[in-house]
Each structure stands twice: as C-alpha cells, then as structure tokens.
C-alpha cells in the first residue's frame, strides 16, 4: 500500500508467473475487492 501526497492510499495487486517470473497482470486502484481479485485471476488464467 502506498500513501499518495493527497493522503489517499493506492493498493497494488501483482499476479506473477512463478516459472517465468513474468508479471501476468498488475492492478493499481484505491480499492481492490475480492471480486476484483477473482476477475484478475480469471483473466490471467
């Protein structure tokens, strides 16, 4: 989590392929819900 100059917190979700060490997806937002995580994982699969 990163705190921006305006006080808002940015959250990062990184999905990394463990064999190739390549980032499959990166999501940055102020809120990341469980539904968002499932969508990102489905898209990366």
C-alpha positions as CSV (number, residue, x, y, z in Angstrom):
1,X,0.0,0.0,0.0
2,X,1.3,3.4,-0.9
3,X,0.1,6.7,0.6
4,X,-0.1,9.5,-2.0
5,X,0.5,13.2,-1.4
6,X,-3.2,13.8,-1.1
7,X,-3.5,11.2,1.7
8,X,-5.3,8.5,-0.4
9,X,-3.9,5.0,-0.3
10,X,-3.1,3.2,-3.5
11,X,-3.3,-0.6,-3.4
12,X,-1.4,-2.9,-5.8
13,X,-2.3,-6.4,-6.9
14,X,0.5,-8.1,-8.8
15,X,0.0,-11.5,-10.4
16,X,3.3,-13.1,-11.3
17,X,4.0,-16.3,-13.2
18,X,6.3,-18.3,-10.8
19,X,8.0,-20.2,-13.6
20,X,8.8,-17.4,-16.0
21,X,8.9,-14.6,-13.3
22,X,6.8,-12.5,-15.7
23,X,4.1,-10.2,-14.5
24,X,0.8,-11.7,-15.8
25,X,-1.2,-8.7,-14.5
26,X,-0.8,-5.6,-12.4
27,X,-3.8,-3.7,-10.9
28,X,-3.5,-0.4,-9.1
29,X,-6.5,1.2,-7.5
30,X,-7.7,2.9,-4.4
31,X,-9.9,-0.1,-3.5
32,X,-9.4,-3.8,-4.6
33,X,-12.3,-6.1,-3.6
34,X,-12.4,-9.8,-3.6
35,X,-14.5,-9.7,-6.7
36,X,-11.7,-7.7,-8.4
37,X,-9.1,-10.3,-7.4
38,X,-11.2,-13.1,-8.9
39,X,-11.6,-11.2,-12.1
40,X,-7.9,-10.5,-12.4
41,X,-7.1,-14.2,-11.7
42,X,-9.7,-15.4,-14.2
43,X,-8.3,-13.1,-16.9
44,X,-4.7,-14.2,-16.1
45,X,-5.5,-18.0,-16.3
